[in-house]
């Protein structure tokens, strides 16, 4: 079930979320150059039985997924080179944003629009999404040299780097715009450096955010396809995904399916927020299951070799499990009240996974 939900909900959803982030800022750069003025929202065609035409940002998001999927299909070397370059540019870009934002302190008075705040637990889901990807290294462990050493280093250094960058960037935004300025802004990053670079600031920052988002999309595509491949090698029902292309050295069919699903979610869900809420319950359900399994396995099989230790066990495991349960409850409650369609889709996918699992086990 973990593999099924990762393949159908979590990985395509994460890719779609970051593709939406890319699209929102790509429009700032590209639309004025092309003379476009396409709405961000869906355009209903009621005369055609409710059919819809996707807005401009959906085209940018879908195009980004298609291009980066193609680069990963070309081969591991090309995909790795693209990912390393985009990661470097992303880190440098974020540091530039921090420096530029600190050059323009917050104005004395800013009027924030009226808005209804999210519940704290739901808002925390969006905060934690900024740290998402810390566990992605596990999906490519088979391709990592000296995994016992390098897996731990990658996790620790990756989390520390993201935490430092996150605090620096958000601290710079608060210094530049203030709380009310952030609440009033539709493009926080661009507005935060407008005073320092009034003429080209918006386009510069938009380009950096585009590169940052593309780096995330590329990494998610790379690791996500390995999950689909692993599912294919372990279950006959999904065996079509468990084939490695000898010429390119990539899981070709897994990459293609993942790209199609991600683009499908972009079209169906239509926004950054909807997509995060669509994936949240599935993500934290398996985080919770994994953390509980740490406790259960240590009780059932206390003597097996465990190369990775849990510091201060079981406190971190219990805290993590409690937070996951809280986030699951919050996201499901909110979806029932405000986003029932997305919840129904997720539930349908989950039930279909149970059926496929039973079929696979019976064989």
C-alpha positions in Angstrom: 0.0 0.0 0.0 2.9 2.4 0.7 4.2 1.9 -2.8 0.8 2.2 -4.3 0.0 5.5 -2.6 3.5 6.8 -3.3 3.1 6.1 -7.0 -0.4 7.3 -7.5 -0.9 10.1 -4.9 2.3 11.3 -3.1 5.0 11.5 -5.7 2.9 12.9 -8.6 1.3 15.3 -6.0 4.6 16.5 -4.8 5.8 17.0 -8.4 2.6 18.9 -9.2 3.0 21.2 -6.2 6.5 22.3 -7.1 5.4 22.6 -10.8 2.7 25.0 -9.7 5.3 27.0 -7.7 7.4 27.2 -10.9 4.4 28.2 -13.0 3.3 31.1 -10.8 6.6 32.9 -11.2 7.2 31.8 -14.8 4.2 33.8 -15.8 5.7 36.9 -14.2 8.6 36.5 -16.7 7.1 35.0 -19.8 3.6 36.5 -20.0 4.7 40.1 -20.5 7.3 39.0 -23.1 4.7 37.0 -25.0 1.9 39.6 -24.6 -0.2 37.1 -22.7 -2.9 37.9 -20.1 -4.3 34.5 -19.3 -6.3 34.2 -16.1 -4.9 32.1 -13.3 -8.2 30.4 -12.8 -10.3 27.9 -14.7 -12.4 29.3 -17.5 -15.7 27.4 -17.5 -17.4 26.6 -20.8 -20.9 26.0 -19.6 -22.2 25.6 -23.1 -20.1 22.4 -23.3 -21.5 20.6 -20.3 -19.1 22.1 -17.8 -15.9 21.4 -19.7 -13.0 23.6 -18.7 -10.0 25.1 -20.4 -6.8 25.1 -18.3 -5.4 28.5 -17.4 -2.0 29.7 -18.3 -0.1 28.5 -15.2 -1.4 25.0 -15.8 0.4 25.0 -19.2 3.6 26.2 -17.6 3.4 23.6 -14.8 2.6 20.7 -17.2 5.3 21.8 -19.5 7.9 21.8 -16.7 7.0 18.3 -15.7 7.1 17.1 -19.3 10.5 18.6 -20.1 12.2 17.4 -16.8 10.7 13.9 -17.2 12.2 13.8 -20.7 15.6 14.8 -19.3 15.4 12.0 -16.7 14.4 9.5 -19.4 17.5 10.4 -21.4 19.7 8.8 -18.7 20.9 8.9 -15.1 23.9 11.1 -16.0 21.8 13.7 -17.7 19.2 13.7 -14.9 21.9 13.9 -12.2 23.7 16.8 -14.0 20.5 18.7 -14.3 19.7 18.1 -10.6 23.1 19.1 -9.4 23.1 22.3 -11.4 19.6 23.3 -10.3 20.4 22.6 -6.7 23.5 24.8 -6.8 21.6 27.7 -8.5 18.7 27.3 -6.0 21.0 27.6 -3.0 22.8 30.6 -4.4 19.5 32.2 -5.4 18.1 31.9 -1.9 21.1 33.5 -0.5 20.7 36.3 -3.0 17.1 36.8 -1.9 18.2 37.0 1.7 20.8 39.7 0.9 18.5 41.7 -1.3 15.6 41.6 1.1 17.8 42.8 4.0 18.6 46.0 1.9 14.9 47.1 2.1 13.5 47.2 5.7 9.7 47.0 6.2 7.6 50.1 5.6 6.1 51.7 8.7 2.5 51.2 7.7 1.0 48.4 5.5 -2.7 47.5 5.4 -3.3 43.8 5.3 -6.5 42.4 3.7 -9.1 40.6 5.7 -8.6 36.8 5.6 -9.6 33.7 7.5 -6.5 32.1 9.1 -6.0 28.3 8.7 -6.0 26.1 11.8 -2.5 26.0 13.3 -2.1 22.3 12.5 -3.1 22.8 8.9 -0.7 25.8 8.5 2.0 23.5 9.9 1.5 21.2 7.0 2.5 24.0 4.6 5.5 24.9 6.8 6.7 21.3 6.9 6.3 21.0 3.1 9.3 23.4 2.9 11.4 20.6 4.5 9.9 17.9 2.3 12.4 15.7 0.6 14.5 14.9 3.7 13.6 11.3 3.3 14.1 11.1 -0.5 17.6 9.7 -0.2 16.1 6.4 1.1 14.5 5.8 -2.4 17.9 5.8 -4.2 19.9 4.0 -1.5 20.8 1.2 -3.9 22.5 3.8 -6.1 24.5 5.5 -3.3 28.1 4.6 -2.7 28.9 3.5 0.9 25.2 4.0 2.0 25.8 3.4 5.7 28.0 6.5 5.8 26.6 8.6 3.1 22.9 8.1 3.8 23.4 9.6 7.3 25.5 12.4 6.1 23.0 13.3 3.4 20.1 13.3 5.8 21.8 15.4 8.5 23.5 17.9 6.2 20.5 18.2 4.0 18.2 18.9 7.0 20.6 21.4 8.5 21.1 23.2 5.2 17.3 23.5 4.5 16.7 24.7 8.1 19.3 27.4 7.9 18.1 28.6 4.4 14.4 28.5 5.6 15.1 30.6 8.6 17.3 33.1 6.7 14.8 33.5 3.9 11.7 33.9 6.2 13.7 36.2 8.5 14.6 38.4 5.5 11.0 38.5 4.4 9.8 39.6 7.8 12.5 42.3 7.9 11.7 43.5 4.5 7.9 43.4 4.5 6.8 42.8 8.1 3.9 40.6 9.1 1.2 42.8 7.6 3.2 43.3 4.4 3.5 39.5 4.0 -0.2 39.1 4.5 -0.9 41.8 1.9 1.5 40.4 -0.7 0.6 38.1 -3.6 4.3 37.5 -4.4 6.2 37.8 -1.1 9.7 37.1 -2.6 9.3 39.6 -5.5 7.9 42.3 -3.2 10.6 41.8 -0.6 13.3 43.0 -3.0 11.3 45.6 -4.9 12.9 48.5 -2.9 16.4 47.2 -3.6 15.8 46.5 -7.3 12.8 48.5 -8.3 13.1 48.1 -12.1 14.1 44.4 -12.6 13.6 43.1 -9.0 10.4 41.2 -9.8 11.8 39.4 -12.8 15.2 38.6 -11.1 13.5 37.1 -8.1 11.0 35.3 -10.3 13.8 33.7 -12.3 15.5 32.5 -9.2 12.3 31.0 -7.8 11.7 29.3 -11.1 15.1 27.6 -11.0 14.6 26.6 -7.4 11.2 25.0 -8.2 12.7 23.3 -11.2 15.4 21.8 -9.0 12.8 20.4 -6.7 10.7 19.0 -9.6 13.7 17.3 -11.1 14.7 15.7 -7.8 11.2 14.4 -7.2 11.0 13.0 -10.6 14.3 11.2 -10.2 13.5 9.6 -6.8 9.8 9.0 -7.5 10.4 6.8 -10.5 12.6 4.6 -8.3 9.6 4.0 -6.0 7.5 3.0 -9.0 10.2 0.7 -10.2 10.5 -1.0 -6.8 6.8 -1.6 -6.7 7.0 -3.2 -10.2 9.7 -5.6 -9.1 7.9 -6.7 -6.0 4.4 -7.2 -7.3 3.3 -8.9 -10.5 0.2 -6.6 -11.0 2.7 -3.7 -11.4 5.4 -5.7 -13.2 5.2 -3.4 -16.2 6.9 -0.7 -14.0 9.7 -3.0 -12.9 11.7 -2.9 -16.1 15.0 -1.0 -16.4 15.9 0.5 -19.8 19.3 -0.8 -20.6 20.1 1.9 -23.2 19.4 4.9 -21.0 20.0 3.3 -17.6 16.6 4.5 -16.3 13.2 3.1 -15.3 11.6 4.4 -18.5 8.0 3.1 -18.0 8.0 4.3 -14.3 9.1 7.8 -15.4 6.4 7.9 -18.1 3.6 6.9 -15.8 4.7 9.3 -13.1 4.8 12.2 -15.6 1.3 11.4 -16.9 -0.1 11.2 -13.3 1.6 14.4 -12.3 0.3 16.3 -15.3 -3.2 14.8 -14.7 -3.2 16.1 -11.1 -2.1 19.6 -12.4 -5.1 19.7 -14.7 -7.7 18.2 -12.2 -6.7 19.9 -8.9 -5.7 23.2 -10.5 -3.8 24.9 -7.6 -0.8 24.7 -5.2 -3.0 24.6 -2.1 -5.4 21.9 -3.4 -2.6 19.6 -4.3 -0.9 19.8 -1.0 -4.1 19.1 0.8 -4.7 16.2 -1.6 -1.4 14.5 -0.6 -1.1 15.5 3.1 -3.2 12.7 4.7 -1.5 10.0 2.6 2.0 11.3 3.4 1.5 11.6 7.1 -0.4 8.3 7.4 2.7 6.4 6.2 5.0 8.6 8.2 2.9 7.6 11.3 2.9 3.9 10.3 6.7 3.9 9.8 7.4 5.5 13.1 5.1 3.1 14.9 6.9 0.2 13.1 10.2 1.3 14.7 8.7 0.6 18.1 7.0 -2.7 17.1 10.0 -4.1 15.3 12.3 -3.4 18.2 10.0 -5.2 20.5 9.4 -8.2 18.2 12.9 -8.6 16.9 15.3 -7.0 19.5 18.4 -8.9 18.4 18.7 -8.2 14.7 21.4 -6.0 13.4 20.4 -2.3 13.2 23.1 -0.2 11.5 21.2 3.1 12.1 20.5 4.1 15.7 17.7 6.2 17.1 19.1 8.8 19.5 17.2 9.1 22.8 14.8 6.3 21.8 11.8 6.2 22.1 11.2 9.9 22.7 11.8 11.1 19.1 9.6 8.3 17.8 6.7 9.1 20.1 6.9 12.8 19.4 7.0 12.3 15.7 4.1 9.8 15.8 1.9 12.3 17.9 2.6 15.1 15.4 1.8 12.9 12.4 -1.6 11.9 14.0 -2.4 15.5 14.7 -1.7 16.5 11.1 -3.7 13.7 9.7 -6.7 14.6 11.8 -6.4 18.2 10.9 -6.1 17.7 7.1 -8.9 15.2 6.9 -11.2 17.4 9.0 -10.5 20.4 6.8 -11.0 18.3 3.6 -14.4 17.0 4.8 -15.5 20.6 5.5 -14.0 22.4 2.5 -12.4 20.1 0.0 -14.6 16.9 -0.2 -13.8 16.2 -3.8 -10.1 15.8 -3.2 -10.8 13.6 -0.2 -13.1 11.4 -2.2 -10.4 10.9 -4.9 -7.8 10.0 -2.3 -10.2 7.6 -0.6 -11.0 6.0 -3.9 -7.3 5.5 -4.7 -6.7 4.0 -1.3 -9.6 1.5 -1.8 -8.4 0.6 -5.3 -5.0 -0.1 -3.8 -6.4 -2.6 -1.3 -8.1 -4.4 -4.2 -4.9 -4.5 -6.2 -2.9 -5.7 -3.2 -5.3 -8.6 -2.7 -5.1 -9.5 -6.3 -1.3 -9.4 -6.2 -1.1 -11.4 -3.0 -3.5 -14.1 -4.4 -1.2 -14.6 -7.4 
